[in-house]
């Protein structure tokens, strides 16, 4: 099957458009998941002032995720819980 240069360009444009549309949907999902995650962190942070178990959970999250996120993202993303 022979394909012309113009047809190949058209196919590439169509596939590129599909990928961009799929990524836009993924972005919304990532934002929703991020909000849910940070809502939980906020709740734990607020509770940690009076609840030792919440403080321990928050510290565990900090210890387990902060270094891991930085390492896996090669330093591009950092999670810092104050």
Secondary structure, DSSP 8 states (H G I E B T S, - for coil): ----HHHHHHHHHHHHHHHHHHHHHHHHHHHHHHHHHHHHHHHHHHHTTT-HHHHHHHHHHHHHHHHHHHHHTTTS------
